[in-house]
Amino acid sequence: SNYSAHAQDTTFATQLLYRLRDGSQNAGRALEWLEGELEKTGSDAEEIIISEHQTLSSGNVTTGNIIRGLRLINDVDWTVWFEGVSRIDTLLREKTDFADLDFFSRDQYRTAIEQLARRSELSEYRVAEKAIELAGHTPGVTDASGVPETADPDVHTDVGFFLVGPRRQELEKAIGYRPPFYVTFKRAFASAGWMGIVGPVFLLTALLLVLSGRALANLGLSVESITLMLALFAVPASEGALAFFNTVVALFLKPTRLVGYDYNKHGIPAEARTLVVVPSLIGSRDDVEENIRNIEVHHLANTAEEI
C-alpha cells in the first residue's frame, strides 16, 4: 500500500504502536496491519521498540557529553593555558620581567610581536629574541632580575621600549620590518608636531571662510560688509574646524595604553615604592580640615607598606 514505506521507519512505527495500543478498540485493524508490515521486514513490534529506546538513550548520552564538554570549555581559563604553552611567553618570562606585567600589558607585547613578524621575514619567536637582544638581555645566563650577568646595568633597557615604546623603530630596522602605508602616514603626522594640528585646522578654517564669503557675495553685499562678517565668523569657524579635526583624529588615532605591572599577588616591591597624590580644592578653613581628615583616613586604610 501507499503507507508501507512509513511502516519501515522505526521512529514512526514506534510512535504509532504507542498510540494504537492506547487507542480505542477500532484501532485493532490498523495495529494488525502495522505488525504485518513489520513482519515483512523481518522484525516485530517489540524489537523496533527496543531499538528505538536504545537510539534515544544513545542520543541522550551524546547530548549530555556535549553539554558537559561545553561547560568544561567555558570553565577553563584559556588565557592561562595559552600563556603556559606559548614559547614566546616562556622566552619573555625567562629573560625579562614579562611575568610581572598585568594581562593587558602582556597581551600588548604579544600583539606587537605578531604585527612585527607579519610584516617581516622573521618568525614571532625570532622577533622576540631580537627585541631581547636589543634591550641588553643577551640570551644566556641571567640573574634573578632577568638581567644577564655579562650585561652592563647602565645600558640595560626594558624590552617594552622596543616592542611598544619609543625605540620600536630600532627593532623594526633590525628585523627588516615593512610598515604599511597607514603606519607611515601616522608617524609622519606625529613627527610634524604642532604643525600637524595648526596646518589642518587653518586649512579647514580658510575653507569655511571662503565658502561663507562666496555665499555672502551671491547675496549682493558690499566688500566692506563681507569683510566685517567674515572677521566675526573667523572665531566660530576655527572652533568648528578644530572640533571636526579632533573628531577625525579620534577615529583614526587610538590612544596607547601604558604598560602596567600586576602587584596584586605579592604586593608592591621595594624598588617600585611610590606615593599617591590626592588633588583637592581649598576654598575655606573647613576645606583644609576636611582634606586633612580624608588624608588621614586614606593613610590608615592603606595596608601596602610601599605606598
Backbone as numpy.savetxt, mean C-alpha at the origin, in Angstrom:
# Nx Ny Nz CAx CAy CAz Cx Cy Cz
-39.99 -44.01 -22.81 -40.84 -42.81 -22.81 -39.96 -41.57 -22.81
-40.62 -40.40 -22.84 -39.87 -39.14 -22.86 -39.20 -38.84 -21.52
-39.62 -39.54 -20.45 -39.09 -39.27 -19.11 -38.03 -40.27 -18.68
-37.68 -41.19 -19.57 -36.70 -42.22 -19.20 -35.33 -41.61 -18.90
-34.95 -40.57 -19.67 -33.65 -39.94 -19.46 -33.56 -39.29 -18.08
-34.68 -38.73 -17.59 -34.68 -38.11 -16.26 -34.50 -39.15 -15.16
-35.02 -40.34 -15.39 -34.90 -41.38 -14.36 -33.47 -41.84 -14.19
-32.64 -41.65 -15.20 -31.24 -42.04 -15.11 -30.39 -41.04 -14.31
-30.95 -39.87 -14.04 -30.27 -38.88 -13.20 -30.49 -39.27 -11.74
-29.41 -39.65 -11.04 -29.56 -40.16 -9.67 -30.11 -39.10 -8.71
-29.71 -37.86 -8.89 -30.21 -36.80 -8.01 -31.71 -36.61 -8.20
-32.15 -36.55 -9.46 -33.57 -36.40 -9.74 -34.35 -37.62 -9.26
-33.81 -38.81 -9.51 -34.50 -40.03 -9.11 -34.63 -40.13 -7.60
-33.59 -39.74 -6.87 -33.64 -39.80 -5.41 -34.69 -38.85 -4.85
-34.73 -37.62 -5.33 -35.73 -36.66 -4.86 -37.15 -37.10 -5.20
-37.29 -37.67 -6.40 -38.62 -38.14 -6.81 -39.08 -39.31 -5.95
-38.13 -40.20 -5.59 -38.48 -41.32 -4.71 -38.96 -40.83 -3.36
-38.29 -39.85 -2.78 -38.71 -39.30 -1.50 -40.14 -38.75 -1.58
-40.42 -38.03 -2.63 -41.74 -37.39 -2.74 -42.84 -38.40 -3.06
-42.50 -39.41 -3.86 -43.52 -40.42 -4.19 -43.84 -41.29 -2.98
-42.84 -41.64 -2.19 -43.08 -42.48 -1.02 -43.84 -41.74 0.06
-43.66 -40.42 0.13 -44.40 -39.62 1.11 -45.69 -39.07 0.54
-45.98 -39.40 -0.70 -47.16 -38.85 -1.36 -48.41 -39.67 -1.11
-49.39 -39.42 -1.93 -50.68 -40.10 -1.79 -50.61 -41.51 -2.36
-51.70 -42.24 -2.20 -51.76 -43.60 -2.72 -51.75 -43.63 -4.24
-52.13 -42.54 -4.88 -52.15 -42.48 -6.34 -50.75 -42.46 -6.94
-49.73 -42.30 -6.09 -48.36 -42.24 -6.58 -47.76 -43.63 -6.80
-48.51 -44.67 -6.50 -47.97 -46.02 -6.64 -47.58 -46.37 -8.06
-48.37 -45.96 -9.02 -48.06 -46.27 -10.42 -46.77 -45.56 -10.86
-46.62 -44.31 -10.47 -45.40 -43.58 -10.82 -44.18 -44.19 -10.14
-44.37 -44.68 -8.91 -43.26 -45.31 -8.20 -42.84 -46.60 -8.90
-43.84 -47.37 -9.35 -43.51 -48.60 -10.08 -42.76 -48.28 -11.37
-43.19 -47.21 -12.04 -42.49 -46.83 -13.29 -41.04 -46.44 -13.02
-40.84 -45.67 -11.96 -39.48 -45.22 -11.66 -38.59 -46.40 -11.29
-39.11 -47.31 -10.46 -38.31 -48.48 -10.08 -38.01 -49.34 -11.29
-38.96 -49.41 -12.22 -38.71 -50.18 -13.44 -37.63 -49.55 -14.29
-37.62 -48.23 -14.39 -36.58 -47.55 -15.15 -35.21 -47.73 -14.51
-35.19 -47.76 -13.16 -33.91 -47.97 -12.48 -33.39 -49.39 -12.70
-34.29 -50.35 -12.74 -33.87 -51.73 -12.99 -33.28 -51.89 -14.38
-33.77 -51.10 -15.34 -33.22 -51.16 -16.69 -31.75 -50.72 -16.72
-31.37 -49.83 -15.80 -29.98 -49.35 -15.75 -29.10 -50.20 -14.84
-29.67 -51.26 -14.26 -28.89 -52.15 -13.40 -28.78 -51.70 -11.97
-29.68 -50.87 -11.49 -29.66 -50.41 -10.11 -31.06 -50.45 -9.55
-31.17 -50.11 -8.27 -32.49 -50.05 -7.65 -32.59 -48.79 -6.80
-33.73 -48.63 -6.15 -34.00 -47.41 -5.41 -33.04 -47.24 -4.24
-32.80 -48.29 -3.47 -31.92 -48.18 -2.31 -30.49 -47.85 -2.73
-30.06 -48.41 -3.83 -28.69 -48.19 -4.29 -28.45 -46.74 -4.69
-29.40 -46.14 -5.41 -29.19 -44.74 -5.82 -29.32 -43.80 -4.63
-30.15 -44.18 -3.62 -30.25 -43.33 -2.43 -28.93 -43.33 -1.66
-28.33 -44.53 -1.50 -27.04 -44.62 -0.81 -25.97 -43.85 -1.59
-25.97 -43.99 -2.92 -24.98 -43.28 -3.74 -25.14 -41.77 -3.63
-26.38 -41.32 -3.61 -26.62 -39.88 -3.51 -26.20 -39.35 -2.14
-26.44 -40.12 -1.09 -26.01 -39.71 0.25 -24.49 -39.60 0.33
-23.80 -40.55 -0.29 -22.34 -40.50 -0.30 -21.83 -39.27 -1.05
-22.51 -38.95 -2.16 -22.11 -37.76 -2.92 -22.31 -36.49 -2.10
-23.45 -36.40 -1.40 -23.72 -35.22 -0.58 -22.72 -35.12 0.58
-22.41 -36.26 1.19 -21.44 -36.25 2.30 -20.07 -35.81 1.82
-19.67 -36.32 0.65 -18.37 -35.92 0.10 -18.35 -34.42 -0.21
-19.46 -33.91 -0.74 -19.53 -32.47 -1.03 -19.47 -31.64 0.23
-20.13 -32.11 1.31 -20.09 -31.38 2.58 -18.68 -31.35 3.16
-17.98 -32.48 3.06 -16.61 -32.53 3.57 -15.71 -31.58 2.78
-15.88 -31.59 1.44 -15.07 -30.71 0.60 -15.34 -29.24 0.92
-16.63 -28.91 1.08 -16.99 -27.53 1.41 -16.41 -27.12 2.76
-16.49 -28.03 3.74 -15.92 -27.73 5.05 -14.42 -27.50 5.00
-13.73 -28.33 4.20 -12.28 -28.14 4.06 -11.95 -26.82 3.40
-12.76 -26.42 2.41 -12.53 -25.14 1.74 -12.71 -23.98 2.72
-13.78 -24.05 3.53 -14.04 -22.97 4.49 -12.93 -22.90 5.53
-12.48 -24.07 6.03 -11.38 -24.06 7.00 -10.10 -23.53 6.37
-9.87 -23.88 5.10 -8.69 -23.36 4.41 -8.73 -21.85 4.25
-9.92 -21.32 3.91 -10.06 -19.87 3.77 -9.86 -19.16 5.11
-10.37 -19.77 6.18 -10.17 -19.17 7.50 -8.70 -19.18 7.89
-8.01 -20.27 7.56 -6.58 -20.34 7.86 -5.81 -19.30 7.08
-6.17 -19.11 5.80 -5.51 -18.09 4.98 -5.73 -16.71 5.58
-6.95 -16.48 6.09 -7.25 -15.18 6.68 -6.53 -14.96 8.01
-6.29 -16.05 8.74 -5.64 -15.93 10.05 -4.13 -15.77 9.95
-3.53 -16.20 8.85 -2.08 -16.13 8.72 -1.65 -14.68 8.47
-0.64 -14.24 9.18 -0.05 -12.92 8.95 0.96 -13.05 7.81
0.51 -12.75 6.61 1.34 -12.99 5.43 2.54 -12.05 5.36
2.45 -10.90 6.01 3.61 -10.01 6.01 4.78 -10.63 6.76
4.47 -11.28 7.90 5.52 -11.96 8.66 6.09 -13.12 7.85
5.20 -13.87 7.20 5.66 -15.01 6.39 6.56 -14.53 5.25
6.13 -13.46 4.57 6.91 -12.96 3.44 8.29 -12.49 3.89
8.34 -11.75 4.98 9.62 -11.25 5.46 10.52 -12.39 5.94
9.92 -13.51 6.32 10.72 -14.64 6.76 11.35 -15.42 5.63
10.74 -15.39 4.44 11.27 -16.17 3.31 11.98 -15.29 2.28
11.90 -13.98 2.43 12.53 -13.08 1.45 14.04 -13.03 1.67
14.80 -13.31 0.62 16.26 -13.24 0.69 16.73 -11.79 0.85
15.99 -10.87 0.25 16.36 -9.45 0.36 16.19 -8.96 1.79
15.08 -9.35 2.43 14.87 -8.96 3.82 15.95 -9.54 4.72
16.32 -10.79 4.46 17.37 -11.42 5.26 18.69 -10.68 5.11
19.03 -10.31 3.88 20.26 -9.57 3.64 20.26 -8.22 4.35
19.16 -7.49 4.24 19.09 -6.17 4.86 19.10 -6.27 6.38
18.47 -7.30 6.93 18.49 -7.47 8.39 19.89 -7.79 8.90
20.63 -8.56 8.11 21.98 -8.96 8.55 22.97 -7.80 8.46
22.82 -6.95 7.46 23.84 -5.93 7.19 23.45 -4.52 7.64
22.17 -4.29 7.92 21.72 -2.95 8.27 20.78 -3.02 9.47
20.21 -1.88 9.84 19.23 -1.83 10.92 17.82 -1.99 10.38
17.68 -2.74 9.31 16.39 -2.94 8.65 15.35 -3.52 9.61
15.76 -4.41 10.50 14.82 -5.06 11.41 14.23 -4.08 12.42
14.92 -2.97 12.68 14.43 -1.99 13.66 13.41 -1.03 13.08
13.25 -1.02 11.76 12.30 -0.11 11.13 10.88 -0.61 11.32
9.91 0.31 11.19 8.52 -0.13 11.22 8.15 -0.76 9.88
6.97 -1.37 9.83 6.60 -2.14 8.64 6.53 -1.25 7.41
5.94 -0.07 7.53 5.79 0.80 6.36 7.15 1.24 5.81
8.11 1.46 6.68 9.45 1.83 6.21 10.13 0.65 5.53
9.98 -0.55 6.10 10.55 -1.73 5.46 9.93 -1.96 4.09
8.62 -1.78 4.01 7.95 -1.94 2.72 8.39 -0.87 1.74
8.68 0.32 2.23 9.19 1.40 1.38 10.56 1.02 0.79
11.40 0.40 1.58 12.69 -0.07 1.09 12.50 -1.13 0.01
11.61 -2.09 0.29 11.38 -3.17 -0.68 10.84 -2.63 -2.00
9.91 -1.68 -1.91 9.35 -1.08 -3.13 10.42 -0.36 -3.92
11.30 0.36 -3.23 12.38 1.08 -3.92 13.31 0.10 -4.63
13.66 -1.00 -3.98 14.53 -2.01 -4.60 13.86 -2.62 -5.81
12.57 -2.88 -5.71 11.84 -3.45 -6.85 11.82 -2.49 -8.03
11.57 -1.22 -7.77 11.55 -0.23 -8.85 12.91 -0.07 -9.50
13.96 -0.07 -8.70 15.31 0.08 -9.25 15.69 -1.13 -10.09
15.36 -2.32 -9.63 15.72 -3.53 -10.37 14.94 -3.63 -11.67
13.71 -3.14 -11.67 12.87 -3.25 -12.86 13.42 -2.42 -14.02
14.11 -1.33 -13.71 14.63 -0.44 -14.76 16.15 -0.55 -14.89
16.71 -1.67 -14.44 18.15 -1.89 -14.57 18.37 -3.33 -14.99
19.63 -3.69 -15.18 19.98 -5.05 -15.60 20.26 -5.96 -14.41
20.17 -5.46 -13.20 20.49 -6.25 -12.01 19.24 -6.80 -11.37
19.41 -7.88 -10.62 18.31 -8.45 -9.86 18.05 -7.62 -8.61
16.91 -7.86 -7.97 16.60 -7.13 -6.75 17.63 -7.41 -5.65
18.08 -8.65 -5.57 19.08 -9.01 -4.55 20.38 -8.26 -4.80
20.78 -8.19 -6.06 22.03 -7.49 -6.38 21.90 -5.99 -6.14
20.72 -5.42 -6.39 20.50 -4.00 -6.10 20.65 -3.74 -4.61
20.07 -4.63 -3.79 20.20 -4.47 -2.34 21.66 -4.57 -1.91
22.41 -5.51 -2.50 23.83 -5.62 -2.18 24.59 -4.36 -2.56
24.26 -3.80 -3.72 24.94 -2.58 -4.17 24.65 -1.42 -3.24
23.40 -1.31 -2.78 23.06 -0.23 -1.85 23.83 -0.39 -0.54
23.97 -1.62 -0.08 24.71 -1.87 1.16 26.18 -1.52 0.98
26.73 -1.87 -0.17 28.14 -1.55 -0.44 28.37 -0.05 -0.48
27.47 0.68 -1.12 27.62 2.13 -1.19 27.48 2.78 0.18
26.66 2.19 1.03 26.45 2.76 2.37 27.59 2.44 3.32
28.55 1.65 2.88 29.66 1.30 3.75 29.53 -0.04 4.40
28.40 -0.74 4.14 28.19 -2.06 4.71 28.79 -3.09 3.76
30.08 -3.14 3.64 30.71 -4.09 2.75 30.39 -5.50 3.21
29.90 -6.39 2.32 29.57 -7.75 2.74 30.74 -8.41 3.44
30.49 -8.95 4.60 31.54 -9.57 5.39 31.15 -9.59 6.84
32.12 -9.62 7.71 31.86 -9.69 9.14 31.39 -8.32 9.62
30.34 -8.30 10.42 29.80 -7.05 10.95 29.73 -7.14 12.46
29.68 -5.96 13.08 29.55 -5.96 14.52 28.08 -5.95 14.90
27.78 -5.73 16.19 26.40 -5.84 16.66 25.50 -4.80 16.04
26.04 -3.66 15.69 25.21 -2.59 15.11 25.04 -2.73 13.61
25.66 -3.73 13.00 25.54 -3.92 11.57 26.61 -3.24 10.77
27.55 -2.56 11.42 28.63 -1.87 10.71 29.80 -2.82 10.56
30.36 -2.98 9.38 31.51 -3.87 9.20 32.68 -3.45 10.08
33.40 -4.42 10.57 34.55 -4.12 11.42 35.63 -3.36 10.67
35.68 -3.56 9.34 36.70 -2.90 8.55 36.25 -1.54 8.02
34.99 -1.18 8.27 34.47 0.08 7.74 34.85 1.24 8.64
34.97 2.39 8.06 35.30 3.61 8.80 34.01 4.18 9.36
33.82 4.27 10.67 32.57 4.79 11.23 32.27 6.20 10.79
33.30 6.97 10.45 33.08 8.36 10.07 32.40 8.48 8.72
32.58 7.47 7.86 32.00 7.55 6.52 30.81 6.61 6.39
30.43 5.96 7.48 29.30 5.04 7.45 28.00 5.82 7.22
27.19 5.35 6.28 25.93 6.00 5.93 24.81 4.97 5.96
23.64 5.39 6.39 22.50 4.48 6.41 22.10 4.12 4.99
21.71 2.86 4.79 21.37 2.38 3.46 20.13 3.09 2.91
19.30 3.63 3.81 18.11 4.34 3.36 18.41 5.59 2.56
19.60 6.19 2.77 19.98 7.36 1.99 20.07 7.03 0.51
20.43 5.79 0.19 20.60 5.39 -1.20 19.33 4.77 -1.79
18.44 4.27 -0.95 17.21 3.64 -1.45 16.07 4.65 -1.56
15.86 5.45 -0.53 14.73 6.38 -0.52 15.15 7.78 -0.13
16.45 8.03 -0.01 16.93 9.32 0.45 17.58 10.16 -0.62
18.30 11.19 -0.22 18.87 12.16 -1.18 20.01 11.62 -2.03
20.57 10.47 -1.66 21.69 9.92 -2.43 21.25 8.76 -3.33
19.99 8.71 -3.63 19.47 7.62 -4.45 20.08 7.63 -5.85
20.31 8.81 -6.40 20.85 8.87 -7.76 22.25 8.28 -7.85
22.99 8.26 -6.75 24.29 7.59 -6.75 24.11 6.08 -6.95
23.12 5.52 -6.28 22.82 4.10 -6.46 22.31 3.83 -7.86
21.47 4.71 -8.39 20.96 4.53 -9.74 22.09 4.52 -10.77
23.04 5.40 -10.57 24.19 5.44 -11.49 25.03 4.18 -11.38
25.16 3.66 -10.16 25.99 2.47 -9.95 25.37 1.22 -10.55
24.05 1.15 -10.60 23.39 -0.06 -11.12 22.92 0.11 -12.56
23.15 1.28 -13.16 22.71 1.51 -14.52 21.21 1.68 -14.64
20.62 2.36 -13.69 19.17 2.56 -13.68 18.76 3.54 -14.77
17.67 3.21 -15.46 17.13 4.07 -16.53 15.80 4.65 -16.05
15.81 5.88 -15.56 14.57 6.45 -15.01 13.55 6.70 -16.11
12.27 6.45 -15.85 11.23 6.78 -16.83 11.08 8.28 -16.99
10.30 8.68 -17.99 10.19 10.10 -18.32 9.60 10.90 -17.16
8.55 10.36 -16.51 7.89 11.15 -15.47 8.82 11.38 -14.28
9.73 10.42 -14.01 10.69 10.61 -12.92 11.69 11.70 -13.29
12.16 11.67 -14.54 13.10 12.70 -15.00 12.45 14.08 -14.95
11.20 14.16 -15.38 10.48 15.45 -15.36 10.29 15.93 -13.92
9.93 15.03 -13.02 9.70 15.42 -11.63 10.98 15.92 -10.98
12.10 15.28 -11.30 13.37 15.72 -10.73 13.79 17.06 -11.30
13.55 17.26 -12.60 13.88 18.55 -13.20 13.03 19.66 -12.58
11.78 19.35 -12.33 10.89 20.33 -11.70 11.36 20.64 -10.28
11.77 19.61 -9.54 12.23 19.82 -8.17 13.54 20.60 -8.13
14.41 20.35 -9.11 15.70 21.05 -9.14 15.56 22.52 -9.51
14.42 22.90 -10.08 14.22 24.30 -10.47 14.06 25.21 -9.26
13.77 24.61 -8.10 13.64 25.42 -6.88 12.40 26.31 -6.92
12.58 27.53 -6.42 11.44 28.44 -6.35 10.94 28.87 -7.72
11.81 28.79 -8.74 11.35 29.12 -10.09 10.34 28.11 -10.60
10.40 26.89 -10.08 9.42 25.89 -10.47 8.02 26.22 -10.00
7.91 27.12 -9.03 6.60 27.56 -8.55 6.23 28.91 -9.16
7.16 29.84 -9.13 6.87 31.19 -9.63 6.58 31.18 -11.12
7.35 30.41 -11.88 7.18 30.39 -13.33 5.79 29.96 -13.77
5.31 28.76 -13.38 3.96 28.34 -13.78 2.87 29.27 -13.27
3.00 29.74 -12.01 1.97 30.64 -11.47 1.94 31.94 -12.25
3.10 32.47 -12.60 3.16 33.71 -13.39 2.52 33.52 -14.76
2.81 32.40 -15.41 2.23 32.15 -16.73 0.72 31.99 -16.66
0.23 31.28 -15.64 -1.22 31.13 -15.49 -1.89 32.47 -15.20
-1.25 33.28 -14.36 -1.81 34.60 -14.07 -1.84 35.47 -15.32
-0.76 35.44 -16.09 -0.72 36.22 -17.34 -1.78 35.75 -18.31
-2.00 34.42 -18.37 -3.03 33.90 -19.27 -4.41 34.38 -18.86
-4.70 34.37 -17.56 -5.99 34.86 -17.09 -6.17 36.34 -17.39
-5.11 37.12 -17.21 -5.21 38.55 -17.49 -5.41 38.81 -18.98
-4.74 38.06 -19.84 -4.91 38.24 -21.28 -6.33 37.91 -21.69
-6.86 36.80 -21.19 -8.24 36.42 -21.54 -9.23 37.46 -21.02
-8.99 37.95 -19.81 -9.89 38.97 -19.26 -9.79 40.27 -20.06
-8.56 40.65 -20.46 -8.39 41.87 -21.25 -9.11 41.78 -22.59
-9.05 40.64 -23.24 -9.75 40.49 -24.52 -11.26 40.56 -24.33
-11.74 39.95 -23.23 -13.18 40.01 -22.98 -13.63 41.44 -22.72
-12.84 42.21 -21.97 -13.20 43.60 -21.72 -13.09 44.45 -22.98
-12.11 44.15 -23.84 -11.97 44.90 -25.09 -13.16 44.66 -26.00
-13.69 43.45 -25.99 -14.86 43.16 -26.83 -16.10 43.92 -26.37
-16.08 44.37 -25.11 -17.20 45.15 -24.60 -17.11 46.62 -25.00
-16.00 47.01 -25.63 -15.85 48.38 -26.09 -15.35 49.34 -25.05
-14.70 48.85 -23.98 -14.19 49.74 -22.95 -12.91 50.42 -23.41
-12.60 51.54 -22.80 -11.38 52.27 -23.14 -10.16 51.56 -22.58
-8.99 51.97 -23.09 -7.74 51.34 -22.64 -7.51 51.62 -21.16
-7.82 52.86 -20.73 -7.62 53.20 -19.32 -8.49 52.35 -18.41
-9.73 52.15 -18.81 -10.64 51.33 -17.99 -10.18 49.88 -17.93
-9.75 49.36 -19.07 -9.28 47.97 -19.10 -8.04 47.81 -18.22
-7.13 48.79 -18.31 -5.91 48.71 -17.50 -6.23 48.73 -16.01
-7.15 49.61 -15.62 -7.53 49.69 -14.21 -8.18 48.40 -13.72
-9.06 47.85 -14.52 -9.75 46.63 -14.11 -8.79 45.43 -14.06
-7.85 45.39 -14.99 -6.87 44.29 -14.96 -5.95 44.41 -13.76
-5.63 45.66 -13.38 -4.80 45.85 -12.19 -5.52 45.37 -10.94
-6.83 45.63 -10.88 -7.61 45.15 -9.74 -7.78 43.63 -9.77
-7.79 43.07 -10.98 -8.01 41.62 -11.13 -6.72 40.82 -10.97
-5.58 41.50 -10.94 -4.30 40.78 -10.91 -4.15 39.94 -9.65
-4.54 40.50 -8.49 -4.37 39.76 -7.23 -5.25 38.51 -7.18
-6.57 38.61 -7.43 -7.37 37.38 -7.43 -6.96 36.40 -8.52
-6.48 36.92 -9.65 -6.01 36.02 -10.71 -4.80 35.22 -10.26
-3.87 35.88 -9.57 -2.69 35.17 -9.07 -3.07 34.16 -7.99
-4.05 34.51 -7.15 -4.50 33.57 -6.13 -5.14 32.34 -6.77
-5.96 32.56 -7.79 -6.56 31.43 -8.50 -5.53 30.58 -9.21
-4.54 31.23 -9.82 -3.48 30.48 -10.51 -2.68 29.65 -9.52
-2.39 30.22 -8.34 -1.64 29.48 -7.33 -2.44 28.29 -6.80
-3.75 28.49 -6.59 -4.59 27.39 -6.11 -4.66 26.27 -7.15
-4.80 26.64 -8.42 -4.84 25.64 -9.49 -3.51 24.90 -9.59
-2.43 25.62 -9.46 -1.10 25.00 -9.52 -0.91 24.02 -8.36
-1.32 24.41 -7.16 -1.19 23.52 -6.01 -2.02 22.25 -6.19
-3.21 22.40 -6.78 -4.06 21.23 -7.01 -3.42 20.26 -7.98
-2.88 20.79 -9.07 -2.24 19.93 -10.07 -1.01 19.24 -9.49
-0.22 19.99 -8.74 0.99 19.41 -8.14 0.63 18.31 -7.15
-0.44 18.52 -6.37 -0.85 17.51 -5.39 -1.31 16.23 -6.06
-1.81 16.33 -7.30 -2.27 15.13 -8.01 -1.10 14.29 -8.51
-0.01 14.93 -8.88 1.10 14.21 -9.51 2.29 13.99 -8.58
2.47 14.85 -7.60 3.60 14.71 -6.68 3.08 14.24 -5.33
3.31 12.99 -5.04 2.85 12.42 -3.78 3.86 12.73 -2.67
3.37 12.93 -1.46 4.30 13.21 -0.35 5.16 11.99 -0.04
6.37 12.24 0.41 7.30 11.17 0.76 7.20 10.88 2.25
6.99 9.62 2.58 6.86 9.23 3.98 8.24 9.10 4.61
8.39 9.69 5.78 9.67 9.62 6.48 9.89 8.21 7.02
11.13 7.78 7.00 11.48 6.47 7.53 11.36 6.50 9.05
10.71 5.50 9.61 10.50 5.45 11.05 10.98 4.15 11.65
11.30 4.19 12.93 11.75 3.01 13.67 10.63 2.51 14.58
10.60 1.21 14.77 9.58 0.58 15.61 10.20 0.23 16.96
9.85 1.02 17.98 10.39 0.79 19.32 9.33 0.25 20.27
8.26 -0.32 19.73 7.18 -0.80 20.58 7.58 -2.05 21.37
8.44 -2.87 20.79 8.78 -4.15 21.44 9.77 -3.96 22.58
10.86 -3.25 22.31 11.95 -3.17 23.28 12.14 -1.76 23.84
11.30 -0.82 23.47 11.43 0.53 23.96 12.49 1.32 23.21
12.57 2.59 23.52 13.52 3.48 22.84 14.91 3.26 23.41
15.90 2.96 22.57 17.27 2.75 23.07 17.92 4.07 23.46
19.04 3.97 24.15 19.72 5.17 24.64 20.23 6.04 23.50
20.67 5.41 22.40 21.20 6.21 21.29 20.10 6.96 20.54
18.84 6.62 20.80 17.72 7.31 20.15 16.97 8.20 21.14
17.63 8.57 22.22 17.01 9.41 23.24 16.51 10.71 22.61
15.30 11.12 22.98 14.68 12.28 22.34 13.81 13.02 23.34
13.17 14.06 22.89 12.26 14.81 23.74 11.01 15.15 22.94
9.95 15.46 23.66 8.68 15.81 23.05 8.40 17.27 23.35
8.17 18.05 22.31 7.88 19.47 22.45 6.38 19.66 22.34
5.79 20.31 23.33 4.35 20.56 23.35 4.11 22.03 23.08
3.67 22.40 21.90 3.40 23.83 21.62 2.18 24.31 22.38
2.18 25.55 22.75 1.06 26.11 23.50 0.96 27.60 23.24
-0.23 28.12 23.46 -0.50 29.56 23.34 -0.72 30.13 24.73
0.00 31.19 25.04 -0.10 31.80 26.36 -0.76 33.17 26.20
-1.96 33.27 26.74 -2.68 34.53 26.65 -2.91 35.19 27.98
-2.69 34.43 29.05 -2.90 34.98 30.39 -2.11 34.15 31.40
-2.14 34.58 32.66 -1.46 33.84 33.72 -2.10 32.46 33.90
-3.41 32.38 33.73 -4.09 31.09 33.88 -3.60 30.10 32.82
-3.33 30.59 31.62 -2.81 29.70 30.57 -1.45 29.14 30.95
-0.63 29.97 31.59 0.69 29.49 32.02 0.54 28.37 33.04
-0.31 28.57 34.03 -0.51 27.54 35.06 -1.10 26.27 34.46
-2.02 26.41 33.53 -2.62 25.23 32.90 -1.59 24.46 32.07
-0.75 25.19 31.34 0.29 24.52 30.55 1.29 23.79 31.43
1.67 24.42 32.54 2.60 23.77 33.47 1.98 22.50 34.04
0.71 22.58 34.39 0.02 21.41 34.93 -0.06 20.29 33.88
-0.33 20.64 32.63 -0.39 19.63 31.57 0.98 18.99 31.34
2.04 19.80 31.38 3.39 19.26 31.21 3.72 18.28 32.34
3.32 18.62 33.55 3.56 17.71 34.67 2.81 16.40 34.49
1.58 16.48 34.00 0.79 15.26 33.77 1.45 14.40 32.70
1.89 15.02 31.60 2.56 14.26 30.55 3.85 13.63 31.06
4.57 14.37 31.89 5.84 13.85 32.40 5.60 12.65 33.33
4.61 12.76 34.21 4.33 11.67 35.13 3.74 10.46 34.42
3.01 10.69 33.32 2.41 9.57 32.58 3.40 8.88 31.66
4.55 9.49 31.45 5.55 8.91 30.55 6.33 7.82 31.27
6.31 6.61 30.69 7.05 5.48 31.28 8.35 5.19 30.55
8.58 5.85 29.42 9.81 5.61 28.66 10.93 6.45 29.25
12.03 5.80 29.61 13.14 6.51 30.25 13.89 7.39 29.27
13.80 7.10 27.98 14.59 7.84 26.99 13.80 8.98 26.36
12.65 9.33 26.94 11.88 10.49 26.46 11.80 11.49 27.60
